[in-house]
Amino acid sequence: MTRVRTAGIAVTALGVVGYGLGTLVTYPGRAFSVTAVMVGITLWAIGGDVR
């Protein structure tokens, strides 16, 4: 995996966890978890594939 793809996977995972926590607990900035998921999926997609 390339660094961009790895970063995308990590950001997506953090965004999903943040979204899940946001459904249970109200905290400032929880809307950024949706943004993190979108950015993470984008990085994941453009990260390339190592063959």
TIRO-2110 file (N, C-alpha, C; in Angstrom, 1 decimal):
// TIRO-2110
0.8, -1.2, 0.0, N, 1, A
0.0, 0.0, 0.0, CA, 1, A
0.9, 1.2, 0.0, C, 1, A
0.4, 2.3, -0.7, N, 2, A
1.1, 3.5, -0.6, CA, 2, A
0.8, 4.3, 0.6, C, 2, A
1.5, 5.3, 0.9, N, 3, A
1.3, 6.2, 2.1, CA, 3, A
-0.1, 6.9, 2.0, C, 3, A
-0.4, 7.3, 0.8, N, 4, A
-1.7, 8.0, 0.6, CA, 4, A
-2.9, 7.1, 0.9, C, 4, A
-2.8, 5.9, 0.4, N, 5, A
-3.9, 4.9, 0.7, CA, 5, A
-3.9, 4.5, 2.2, C, 5, A
-2.8, 4.4, 2.8, N, 6, A
-2.8, 4.0, 4.2, CA, 6, A
-3.3, 5.2, 5.0, C, 6, A
-3.0, 6.4, 4.7, N, 7, A
-3.5, 7.6, 5.3, CA, 7, A
-5.0, 7.7, 5.1, C, 7, A
-5.5, 7.3, 4.0, N, 8, A
-6.9, 7.4, 3.7, CA, 8, A
-7.7, 6.3, 4.5, C, 8, A
-7.1, 5.2, 4.7, N, 9, A
-7.8, 4.1, 5.5, CA, 9, A
-7.8, 4.6, 6.9, C, 9, A
-6.7, 5.2, 7.4, N, 10, A
-6.7, 5.6, 8.8, CA, 10, A
-7.7, 6.8, 9.1, C, 10, A
-7.7, 7.7, 8.2, N, 11, A
-8.6, 8.9, 8.3, CA, 11, A
-10.1, 8.4, 8.2, C, 11, A
-10.4, 7.5, 7.4, N, 12, A
-11.7, 6.9, 7.3, CA, 12, A
-12.1, 6.2, 8.5, C, 12, A
-11.2, 5.4, 9.1, N, 13, A
-11.5, 4.7, 10.3, CA, 13, A
-11.7, 5.6, 11.5, C, 13, A
-10.9, 6.7, 11.6, N, 14, A
-11.1, 7.7, 12.6, CA, 14, A
-12.4, 8.4, 12.5, C, 14, A
-12.8, 8.7, 11.3, N, 15, A
-14.0, 9.4, 11.0, CA, 15, A
-15.2, 8.5, 11.4, C, 15, A
-15.2, 7.3, 11.1, N, 16, A
-16.3, 6.4, 11.4, CA, 16, A
-16.4, 6.2, 12.9, C, 16, A
-15.2, 6.1, 13.6, N, 17, A
-15.3, 6.0, 15.1, CA, 17, A
-15.8, 7.3, 15.7, C, 17, A
-15.4, 8.5, 15.1, N, 18, A
-15.9, 9.7, 15.6, CA, 18, A
-17.4, 9.9, 15.4, C, 18, A
-17.8, 9.4, 14.2, N, 19, A
-19.3, 9.5, 14.0, CA, 19, A
-20.1, 8.6, 15.0, C, 19, A
-19.5, 7.4, 15.2, N, 20, A
-20.2, 6.5, 16.2, CA, 20, A
-20.2, 7.1, 17.6, C, 20, A
-19.1, 7.7, 18.0, N, 21, A
-19.1, 8.4, 19.3, CA, 21, A
-20.1, 9.6, 19.3, C, 21, A
-20.2, 10.2, 18.2, N, 22, A
-21.1, 11.4, 18.1, CA, 22, A
-22.6, 11.0, 18.2, C, 22, A
-22.9, 9.8, 17.9, N, 23, A
-24.3, 9.4, 18.1, CA, 23, A
-24.6, 9.1, 19.6, C, 23, A
-23.6, 8.8, 20.4, N, 24, A
-23.7, 8.5, 21.8, CA, 24, A
-23.5, 9.7, 22.7, C, 24, A
-22.5, 10.5, 22.4, N, 25, A
-22.1, 11.6, 23.2, CA, 25, A
-22.0, 12.9, 22.4, C, 25, A
-22.6, 14.0, 23.0, N, 26, A
-22.4, 15.3, 22.3, CA, 26, A
-21.1, 15.9, 22.6, C, 26, A
-20.3, 16.2, 21.6, N, 27, A
-19.0, 16.9, 21.8, CA, 27, A
-18.8, 17.9, 20.7, C, 27, A
-18.1, 19.0, 21.0, N, 28, A
-17.8, 20.0, 20.0, CA, 28, A
-17.0, 19.4, 18.8, C, 28, A
-17.4, 19.8, 17.6, N, 29, A
-16.7, 19.4, 16.4, CA, 29, A
-17.1, 18.0, 15.9, C, 29, A
-18.2, 17.4, 16.4, N, 30, A
-18.5, 16.1, 15.9, CA, 30, A
-18.9, 16.1, 14.4, C, 30, A
-19.3, 17.2, 13.9, N, 31, A
-19.6, 17.2, 12.4, CA, 31, A
-18.4, 17.0, 11.6, C, 31, A
-17.2, 17.2, 12.1, N, 32, A
-16.0, 17.0, 11.3, CA, 32, A
-15.7, 15.6, 11.1, C, 32, A
-16.4, 14.7, 11.8, N, 33, A
-16.2, 13.2, 11.5, CA, 33, A
-16.8, 12.9, 10.2, C, 33, A
-17.8, 13.5, 9.7, N, 34, A
-18.4, 13.2, 8.4, CA, 34, A
-17.4, 13.7, 7.3, C, 34, A
-16.8, 14.9, 7.6, N, 35, A
-15.8, 15.4, 6.7, CA, 35, A
-14.6, 14.5, 6.6, C, 35, A
-14.2, 14.0, 7.8, N, 36, A
-13.0, 13.0, 7.8, CA, 36, A
-13.3, 11.8, 7.0, C, 36, A
-14.5, 11.3, 7.1, N, 37, A
-14.9, 10.1, 6.3, CA, 37, A
-14.8, 10.4, 4.8, C, 37, A
-15.3, 11.6, 4.4, N, 38, A
-15.3, 11.9, 2.9, CA, 38, A
-13.8, 12.1, 2.5, C, 38, A
-13.0, 12.8, 3.3, N, 39, A
-11.6, 13.0, 2.9, CA, 39, A
-10.9, 11.7, 2.9, C, 39, A
-11.1, 10.8, 3.9, N, 40, A
-10.5, 9.5, 3.9, CA, 40, A
-10.8, 8.6, 2.8, C, 40, A
-12.1, 8.6, 2.4, N, 41, A
-12.5, 7.8, 1.2, CA, 41, A
-11.8, 8.3, -0.1, C, 41, A
-11.7, 9.6, -0.2, N, 42, A
-11.0, 10.2, -1.4, CA, 42, A
-9.6, 9.8, -1.4, C, 42, A
-8.9, 10.0, -0.3, N, 43, A
-7.5, 9.6, -0.2, CA, 43, A
-7.3, 8.1, -0.5, C, 43, A
-8.2, 7.3, 0.0, N, 44, A
-8.1, 5.9, -0.2, CA, 44, A
-8.3, 5.5, -1.7, C, 44, A
-9.2, 6.3, -2.3, N, 45, A
-9.4, 6.0, -3.8, CA, 45, A
-8.3, 6.4, -4.7, C, 45, A
-7.7, 7.6, -4.3, N, 46, A
-6.6, 8.1, -5.2, CA, 46, A
-5.2, 7.6, -4.8, C, 46, A
-5.2, 6.8, -3.8, N, 47, A
-3.9, 6.3, -3.2, CA, 47, A
-3.1, 5.4, -4.1, C, 47, A
-3.8, 4.8, -5.1, N, 48, A
-3.1, 3.9, -6.0, CA, 48, A
-3.0, 2.5, -5.5, C, 48, A
-2.6, 1.6, -6.4, N, 49, A
-2.5, 0.2, -6.0, CA, 49, A
-1.1, -0.3, -6.4, C, 49, A
-0.4, -0.9, -5.5, N, 50, A
0.9, -1.4, -5.7, CA, 50, A
0.8, -2.8, -6.3, C, 50, A
1.4, -3.1, -7.4, N, 51, A
1.3, -4.4, -8.1, CA, 51, A
2.6, -5.0, -8.1, C, 51, A
END
